[in-house]
């Protein structure tokens, strides 16, 4: 879902600004919380305002920088840079919330990240301003995931999700309004698709972080990189070299390894505890 979100965000940002796409995406995400009483009540039940603030603010900054990178580079490159976040979320989680990671995932993590490195090395990747913006989105995303991981220990998914959408709207609004262009035609469809895929992806990510550590979730999430690169190649004529294909294959292998190793010995009732 995150991969499809990036693809449609790229389509929407061909004319619209990245922050404007973010503002639409975030404000649309608030609709279920506003209209459905059950979700609204859940969103208003919280204990740690500070963690929700951190999650919302850093998440809003990360998404705004990410969509700016999508606007000025490609969906695949921007997603790849944004998804360096596991490096930062793992570091922040160890430093600030005392989280430990299973040594079993070290090898597949290395395989997956080496695949990401190969994909990065395939293009004219000179670290321009917008690629640096993409990397900064990864750092901010790592901070947001760490706050979400800590909040998920006591907060429900809807309060965390609502804080992300609310602060994301507020953070992106100044830049969005400064470069505002009224959407036209198929841009409305691209904005709607971006919002719907983002909504589903964010809720599933928030749900999963209660039972998976940040590094595991981060590596599994690398699938979004592969999906955005593939969609860009098929529908936007973005070139995928053999080295990029090899890197993608390594990333998938690492994802499968992490998923398998982290599932060994886990009780069946933990797989879908709220299903």
C-alpha positions in Angstrom: 0.0 0.0 0.0 2.8 2.4 0.7 4.3 1.6 -2.7 1.0 2.4 -4.5 0.7 5.5 -2.4 4.1 6.8 -3.6 3.2 6.0 -7.2 -0.1 7.9 -7.1 1.6 10.7 -5.2 4.1 11.0 -8.1 1.2 11.3 -10.6 -0.5 13.9 -8.5 2.7 15.9 -8.0 3.5 16.2 -11.7 1.7 19.6 -11.5 0.7 20.0 -7.9 3.3 20.6 -5.2 4.4 17.8 -2.9 3.2 19.6 0.3 -0.3 20.1 -1.3 -0.5 16.4 -2.0 0.5 15.8 1.6 -2.2 18.1 2.9 -4.9 16.4 0.9 -3.6 13.0 2.0 -3.5 13.9 5.7 -6.8 15.8 5.8 -8.5 12.9 4.0 -7.1 10.6 6.6 -9.0 12.4 9.3 -12.4 11.8 7.7 -13.0 8.4 9.4 -12.1 9.8 12.8 -14.4 12.8 12.3 -17.4 11.0 10.8 -17.5 7.6 12.6 -18.3 7.9 16.3 -16.5 4.7 17.4 -13.3 5.7 15.8 -13.6 9.3 17.1 -14.1 8.0 20.7 -11.0 5.7 20.3 -8.9 8.6 18.9 -9.8 10.7 22.0 -8.8 8.0 24.4 -5.1 8.6 25.1 -2.6 8.6 28.0 0.7 10.0 26.7 0.1 13.3 24.9 3.9 13.8 24.6 4.4 10.6 22.6 1.4 11.4 20.3 2.9 14.9 19.7 6.3 13.4 18.8 4.7 10.9 16.5 2.4 13.4 14.8 5.1 16.1 14.4 7.9 14.0 13.2 5.5 12.0 11.0 4.2 15.2 9.4 7.7 16.5 8.7 8.8 13.1 7.3 5.9 12.9 4.9 6.2 16.5 3.7 9.9 16.0 3.0 9.2 12.6 1.4 6.5 14.0 -1.0 8.8 16.9 -1.9 11.4 14.3 -2.9 8.8 12.4 -4.9 7.9 15.7 -6.7 11.4 16.5 -7.7 13.0 13.0 -8.2 11.2 9.7 -8.9 8.8 7.7 -6.7 11.3 4.9 -6.5 14.3 7.0 -5.5 12.3 9.1 -3.0 10.8 5.9 -1.5 14.2 4.3 -1.2 15.6 7.3 0.6 12.7 7.6 2.9 13.0 3.9 3.7 16.4 4.3 5.2 14.3 5.0 8.3 15.0 1.5 9.8 18.6 2.6 10.4 17.4 5.6 12.3 14.4 4.0 14.0 16.6 1.1 15.2 19.2 3.6 16.6 16.5 5.8 18.3 14.7 2.8 19.7 17.8 1.5 21.4 18.8 5.0 22.7 15.4 6.3 23.9 13.0 3.4 24.6 15.4 0.6 25.6 14.4 -1.8 22.8 16.4 -4.8 21.9 16.5 -6.7 18.7 16.8 -10.4 18.0 20.2 -11.4 16.7 18.5 -13.8 14.3 17.5 -11.0 11.9 21.1 -9.5 11.5 21.9 -11.6 8.3 18.6 -10.9 6.4 18.7 -7.3 7.5 22.2 -7.0 5.9 21.0 -8.8 2.8 18.0 -6.5 2.4 20.0 -3.3 3.0 22.7 -4.4 0.6 20.0 -4.8 -2.0 18.8 -1.2 -1.3 22.4 0.0 -1.7 22.6 -1.7 -5.1 19.4 0.0 -6.2 20.8 3.4 -5.1 24.0 2.8 -7.1 22.2 2.2 -10.4 21.3 5.8 -11.3 22.8 9.2 -11.6 22.8 9.6 -7.8 24.8 12.6 -7.0 23.0 13.6 -3.8 21.3 16.7 -5.1 19.3 18.9 -2.8 16.1 16.8 -3.3 17.9 13.6 -2.6 19.2 15.1 0.7 15.6 16.1 1.4 14.6 12.5 0.8 17.3 11.3 3.3 16.1 13.8 5.9 12.6 12.4 5.5 14.1 9.0 6.4 15.6 10.4 9.6 12.4 12.1 10.6 10.5 8.9 9.8 12.8 7.0 12.0 12.0 9.4 14.9 8.3 9.1 14.2 8.4 5.3 14.1 10.3 5.2 17.4 7.6 7.4 19.0 4.9 5.3 17.5 6.5 2.1 18.8 6.7 3.6 22.3 3.1 4.9 22.1 1.7 1.6 20.8 2.6 0.0 24.1 -0.3 1.8 25.8 -2.2 3.8 23.2 -4.7 2.5 20.7 -4.2 2.6 16.9 -6.7 5.3 16.3 -5.3 7.9 18.7 -1.8 7.4 17.1 -3.2 7.5 13.6 -5.3 10.6 14.3 -2.3 12.5 15.8 -0.3 11.7 12.6 -3.0 13.0 10.3 -3.7 16.1 12.3 -0.1 17.2 12.7 0.7 16.2 9.2 -2.0 18.5 7.9 -0.7 21.4 10.1 2.9 20.8 9.1 2.3 20.6 5.4 -0.3 23.4 5.2 2.0 26.5 5.1 4.0 25.2 2.1 0.9 23.8 0.4 -1.0 27.1 0.6 2.0 29.0 -0.6 2.2 27.0 -3.9 -1.5 26.1 -4.1 -2.9 24.9 -7.5 -6.5 23.7 -7.8 -6.5 20.1 -8.8 -8.0 19.2 -12.2 -9.4 16.1 -13.9 -7.4 13.0 -13.1 -5.5 14.8 -10.4 -8.5 14.3 -8.1 -8.3 10.5 -8.8 -4.6 10.5 -8.0 -5.1 12.4 -4.8 -8.0 10.1 -3.7 -5.9 7.0 -4.5 -2.9 8.4 -2.6 -5.1 9.1 0.4 -6.8 5.7 0.4 -3.6 3.7 0.1 -1.9 5.8 2.7 -4.8 5.4 5.1 -4.8 1.6 4.9 -1.0 1.4 5.0 -0.7 3.6 8.0 -3.4 1.8 10.0 -1.8 -1.6 9.3 1.7 -0.3 10.2 0.4 1.2 13.5 -1.3 -2.1 14.3 1.8 -4.2 13.5 4.2 -2.2 15.6 2.6 -3.5 18.8 4.0 -6.9 18.2 7.1 -6.4 15.9 10.3 -4.5 16.7 11.2 -1.4 14.6 14.0 -3.1 12.6 11.7 -6.0 11.6 8.9 -3.8 10.5 11.4 -1.5 8.7 12.9 -4.3 6.6 9.5 -5.8 5.7 8.4 -2.3 4.7 11.2 -2.2 2.1 8.7 -4.0 -0.2 7.3 -0.5 -0.8 10.6 0.5 -2.5 10.3 -2.5 -4.9 6.7 -1.8 -5.7 7.2 1.9 -6.3 10.2 1.2 -8.6 8.2 -1.4 -10.5 5.2 0.9 -11.0 7.4 3.7 -12.1 9.1 1.5 -14.6 5.9 0.1 -16.0 3.7 3.2 -16.1 6.1 6.1 -16.0 8.9 4.8 -18.2 11.5 5.0 -15.4 14.5 2.8 -16.3 15.3 -0.3 -14.1 18.8 -1.6 -14.8 20.0 -5.2 -14.2 21.8 -4.0 -11.1 18.6 -2.5 -9.8 16.8 -5.7 -10.5 19.5 -7.6 -8.5 19.2 -5.2 -5.6 15.4 -5.6 -5.6 15.8 -9.4 -5.5 18.2 -9.1 -2.5 15.7 -6.9 -0.8 12.9 -9.4 -1.3 15.2 -12.2 0.0 16.0 -10.2 3.1 12.3 -9.5 3.7 11.4 -13.2 3.4 14.3 -14.1 5.8 13.2 -11.6 8.4 9.6 -12.6 8.2 10.5 -16.3 8.6 13.0 -15.9 11.4 10.8 -13.6 13.5 7.8 -16.0 13.2 9.7 -19.0 14.6 8.5 -19.9 18.0 5.8 -17.2 18.1 2.6 -18.5 19.7 -0.3 -18.8 17.2 -2.5 -16.4 19.2 0.1 -13.7 18.8 -0.1 -13.7 15.0 -3.5 -11.9 14.8 -4.3 -11.0 18.4 -7.2 -8.7 17.5 -8.5 -10.5 14.5 
